[in-house]
Amino acid sequence: MRVLALACVFFSLLGSTCGGEPKNVGEPCSDNDECARGLCVQGAGGGDEALCTRSCASSDECPNGWTCSGATQDNVLICRRGDATPFGQ
C-alpha cells in the first residue's frame, strides 16, 4: 500500500492522475486521457501550458471567460480562454 501511495505522489508531481477523477476544463494536463472531455490542448489557456478543454459549436458551451475558437490539428473547435478567433463564435 505504501508503494502505491508513493507512486501516486510521483505521478501527481508529473501532472498525471493516479486513479483519481478526470480533470475538468482549465486544469493542466499532459495527455488527452487525463481530461474528462478527452482534450488536452497546448495553448488552450492562452499561454504555452497544455490545459484540458472541450469541443464546442458556440461559446455558450464554454465556461465563463472562455470562447469557442481556435481549432486543433484535427480541425475541431475548442473552448479556449480569450477572445474568439474568426473560426469560432
Steps between C-alpha positions, in 0.01 A plus 500: 500500500787734582652440156169593335483823701856590400422424136195729515712780646757452223236507225327804651831687484514416130149638454331163454207362688531185706164335467331827600227698335553624144609861475254775409524776241781738596709255702862432394557172316754310299279247319145479363427202726531721809210727397130441561421622146797321342680811375835619636608793280813710524409869488133456596560736791664765287857406599731211427360271771279207398154507659195277491231641277196385305369513147228756429272644237445837673637696796179418693646153554820635659570605861484870592801684362551244225391518134443241231789575273818365358522159350708198589716329241196280434291812415288473816377828650590520869427714803797723577565803718492837332326662209348297221693442180337519156443123521275514808192691607 
